[in-house]
Amino acid sequence: MAKLASKDVLRADQFSVDEIDLIMETARGHAAALERGEVLDRMRGKVLSTFFYEPSTRTRLSFEAAMHRLGGRVISVAEAKSSSASKGESLHDTIKTVEGYADVIVLRHPQIGAAEEAARATDVPVINAGDGAGQHPTQSLLDLYTILEEQGQIDGLTVALVGDLRNGRTVHSLADLLANYDVRFQFVAPDELRMPREIVESLEAKGISVAETEDLADVIPMADVLYMTRIQRERFENPADYDRLKDTYVVTREALGSAKKTAIVMHPLPRVNEISTDVDGLPAAAYFRQAANGVPVRMALLALVTT
């Protein structure tokens, strides 16, 4: 039987199918309990420490809401300048100190590999809430949960990942997680923002079908899941490059006229211009439901790694 007690959550590719199934089942149970208005106390007496050294709305608030929904408490650092990092303290020392205050630590950091560094510093479970352009495993888990809830299955789906695939930690993690299933990928990006070669090669080595293109219109009719991402201004050294690429892909109600009736549109949010607001009223618009799913999925993770 799969167990996650005392384990760190660092990368999307760390999970076995049995562990993924356990997380999905636990999240589904928590969602049902919340829908019934039940008061949960699985984390009563436990403390979550959240460290967000990069901006966050959904990830931070959904983790904190998840802990409160489970009956636990939260202590937080919302930005680096409000912590001793501004005084030069190392991440190792910060985490080593905080392990005396908390039962689980959630970390977002601009440096790739920061979560692994934090996990080496402590025996308290560390959950990676995003490390630069690296990984975002809890986002990929809520994305998977959303696809299951919306489509009823994963196997056999065509998943289109669109936008900044080079720097997008959400799409890196989702590709890794979906590699456990029989899916077909369509990667849609400008040449400068293509999915990293090592991810494409890893998927192909596992027998996963991968096609790459710059043409979104060709992909919309075949996609069961259209996963949009923003072009990330903060990842560009040259502002002119961002300005040139920022509106490369924009999904409108009209563009979705060629989509399957059962297709869904997802986005890790925040959106900038990638999805027109005229899409919001369509049944296919799953992105706000996707964001709400962060609470039960993160409830499941917090409970599973600490009990």
N, C-alpha and C positions, 0 to 999 in steps of 0.2 A: 504494500500500500504506500502510495506517495506521501511524503511528509516534507514540510518546509520549516519546521521548528528550528530556530536559531540560525537559519541560513540568511546570507546576504542576497539582495536582489540587485545585480549589477549590470547584467546584459540580457538581451532577449534570447540569445542562443544558449543560455545556460539551462533552460527548462526542458525536461522530458515531456512527452505527450501526456503521461500519467499526471505529472505535476501541473501541466496546463489544464487538464480536465478537472483536477482538484480545485484550482483557482476559479475556474468558470462555475463549477457547481456551488462552491462556497459563496461566490458573488451573487449567483442567482438566488440562493437562499436568503442572503442579506437584503437583496432588492425586494423580495416578496415580503419579508418581515417589515421593511420600511413602508411598503405599500399598505400593509395591514395596520400601520400605526403603532407597531410594537416598540417598546423601550428595551434596548439591548444593553447588556452590562458585561460583555465578554472581556472588555479591557479595563474594567473598573480597577482602580488602584495603580494603573500603569500610566507612564508618561512618554509622550512622543516629543522629540526635539526636531524641529525643522530648521534647516540652514539653507537659505536661498541667496546665493551670491550672484545670481542673474535674475532679471525681472520675471515674475510669474503671477498669473491670476488663477487660472483653472487648476493647475497642478497643486499649488500651495493650498488654496482654499479647499479643494476637494480632499486632500490628505487631512487637513485640520478638521473639516466637517466629518470625515470618516472616523477619525479618532473620537470626536465628541459623540457621534452616533453610537459608537461602541461603548460609551461610558467612561472613556479615558480622558486624560488631560493633555494639553499642548503647551510647550514652551518654544519660543521661536526667535530666530534671527532673520530679519527680512532683507538685509542687505549687508554687504561686507563692511561698509564704513561704520556700522553700528556694532561691530564685533571687534575682538582684539586682533583680527587680521589687519585692521587699519594701523595697528601698532607694530606690525611685522611678525606676529605669531604665525607659526607654521600650521598647515592644515592638520598635520599629525598631532601636534600639541593641543590644538583646539578640540579635536575629536577625542583624544585621550582624556581630556578634562571632562568633556560632556558625558562620557560613558558613566560617570558617577552621578549624573542627574537624570538620566533617561533610560528607558527600556528598549527603545528603538530610535534610530536616527534616519531622517530623510534629508538628502543633500542634493542641491543643484549648484553646479560650479562651472565656470567657463573653460576649465582645462580638461581636455580629454584624459580619461584615466583617473580623475580625482576621486571618484567613488571607490575604485579599487584601492587607492592609497588610503582612504579613510577606513576601509574595511580591514586593512592590515594593521591599523592602529588600535583596534578595539575588538572585544569579544561581543559587544552589543550589535545586533543586526543592523546593517546599513542598507538603505534603499536608495538607489540612484534615481534622482528626479530630473536627470539631464546633465550630461557632462560635455559642454561645448558642442561641437559638431559630431560627437561620438555616438552615445547610446541614450535611449529614453525607454527603458523596458516597461515601466508601468503604463506609459501611453500605448505601447503596442498591445499590452494585455487588455486594456479597455477598448482598443480598436477591434481586437479579435472578438471580444465579448459583444460589441456592437454588431459586427458582421453576423455573428451567430444569432443574435436576437432579431435582426432585420431580415436575414436570408434563410435562417434555419439550418444552415450547414456551411462548411468551408470547402470541402472537396468538390472539385469540378468548376469552381468559380474562376472567372477572369478578373484580375485585380489590376487596375491602372493606377500607377503612382505618378503624380504630375507636379512639375514645378522645380524647386531647388533640391534635386536629388543628391547633389554633391555634398552640401552642407546640412541637409535635413536629418537630424538624429531620429526624428519620428519615423521616417521612411526606412532608414537603415535598420531600426529595430523591428519594424513591422515586416520587412522582407525576411529578416532572420527568423521571426516567429512563424510566419506563414510557410517557411521552408519545411515545416513538419507535416504539411498537408499537400494534397494533390491540386495545386493551383497553377494557373498560367499568369505570368506577369507581362504587363505592357508598361515600360518605363518611358515617360514622356518628359523631355527636358531639352533646353537649348544645349548645344554642344559643350559650352563652358560649364554647365551645371549637371552633367550626366552622372548617373549613379557610379560610385567608385568601382574601378575594375575588380578589386578583390571581392566585392560583394557579388557582382555579376558572375564572376568565375566560380565562386563558392556555390551559388545557386545552381549553375549549370552542372557542376561536378556532382550535385545531388540529384540530377535528372529533372530539375525544375525548368519548365519552358519560360524563356525570357526573350522578349522582343524589345528593341529600342527604337524610338522615333522622336522627331521634333513636331510631328503633326497631331495635335489633339483631336481635330475633327475626324480623322480616320479611326481613332480609337474609341470614341464615345459609343458608336453602335454596338461594339462587341463587349463592352465592360459591364460586369455585374456590380463592381464596386469602383467608383470613380473617386480616388483619394487625392484631393487637391492640397497643395501646400503653398505658402507664400514665398516669394523671393525675399531672402533674409538680408535686409539692409545692413545689419550688424556684422555680417560675415564678409562684407566687401571692404577691401582696402581703398579702392578707387570709387568714389561716389558716382562718377560718370558711368561706370560699368553697371551699377545698380539701376540708375535711371534708364539705361538702355534696355535692360532686361525685365524690369519690374512688372510690366503689363503684358508679358509674353502670352500668358494663358488666362483667359477670363471666361468662366462658364456662365451662360445666360439661360433664361427659360427657353429662348428660341433655339440655342445650341443643343439643348436636351431633347428637342423634338425628335432627334434621330436615335435616342437612347432606348434601351429595352424598357418595357413597362415595369419590370421588377428591379431595375437598377437603383442603386442608392448613391448619393453624393456625400462624401465624408470630408472632414477638414479638422486638423488638430487645433485650429484656432490659435492666435487671432488671425482673422482674415484681413486683408487689405483691400485688394480689388479682384481677387481670384474668383470669387463667386458673387454674381450680381444679387442684390437684395430681392429681385423679382423671382429668384429661385426659392426663397425661404418658405413660401406657401405651398410648394409642391410636396406630395407624399415622399418623393425621392430625397428630399432635404433631410438628411439624418444627422447633421453636424451638431445641432444643439442637443439632440437626444444622446449623441455620442459623448458630449461634454458631461451630461448628467450621469452617464454610466461610470464616470470616474469615481464617484462616491462608493457604490457597492463593490467595485473591483478593488479599490484601495482599502476598503474595509476588510475584504478577504485577505489581502496581502498582510496588513498589519496584524490581523488575528492569527494567521497561519505561521508567521515567522516568530511570534512571541509566545505561542501556546503549544 
